[in-house]
Amino acid sequence: MGVCSNLGIIGGILILTGIISTGSAISGGVHVYKHFNDYKCGNLNYGLLVGLISLVLLIFNLLMYAISCVKKISLIIPSLLIIGSIVYNGYLYNKLTNDCITYYKDTEKNLWDFYMYYVITLLIVVILIIIGFIHNCCKQK
């Protein structure tokens, strides 16, 4: 049939996660394409790229779930990838030198603001997925 029945709260959370992920992947993709070299200081460009790849994989799995009703378990690996990208971005953030911090916060404030919003978006996606898994586990008990 192609459309999962009995969507409920889990379906709503997955739809919201998909919308946020898609918007972030599109805006992040465009931004990374235009400003990849501008984020070289501290290798934040690779942090953005890892986050973008993780979001694309999550979107692909969400689409597969929506189209063919594959098991929710298929969302675990992309979710772990997003968590990994958050950890990697946290590592990059902690390794920033004073020169890089000055560059991003004073000279290129728009780059820094986008980077912070992007990492926050990754966190929101992970929180939504965790809420979905917790709800699903509580519903099964």
Residue, then its C-alpha position, 0 to 999 in steps of 0.5 A: m500500500g505504501v503508507c504506514s497505518n497507525l502513525g500516531i505520535i511516532g509518525g508525527i515525530l518522524i515527520l517533524t524530524g524529516i522536515i527539520s533534517t531536510g531543511s537543515a540538509i538543504s541549507g547546510g549543503v548550500h552553505v557548505y558548498k559556498h563556504f567550505n574553505d571559509y571554515k578551514c580554521g579548526n577544520l570546522n568545514y569537516g564537522l559541517l560535512v560530517g553533519l550533512i552526510s549524517l542528515v542525508l543518510l537519516i533522510f534517506n532512511l526516513l523516506m524508506y520507512a515512510i515508503s515501505c514501512v521498513k522496521k524502525i530499527s533502520l533508523i538506529i544507524p543514521s541516528l548513531l551517525i548524527i550523534g557521532s557528528i555531534v561528538y565530532n563537532g564538539y571535539l572540533y569546538n574544544k580544539l579551536t585555537n584562540d586565533c580561530i575563535t577570534y576569526y569566527k566570533d569577531t571577523e566572520k560572525n555569520l559563519w560562526d552563527f550558522y555553525m552553532y545553529y547547525v549543531i543545535t539542529l543536529l541536537i534537536v534531531v537526536i532529541l526527537i529521535i530519542i523521544g520517538f524511541i522512548h515512546n515506542c518502548c513505553k508503548q510496547k510495555 
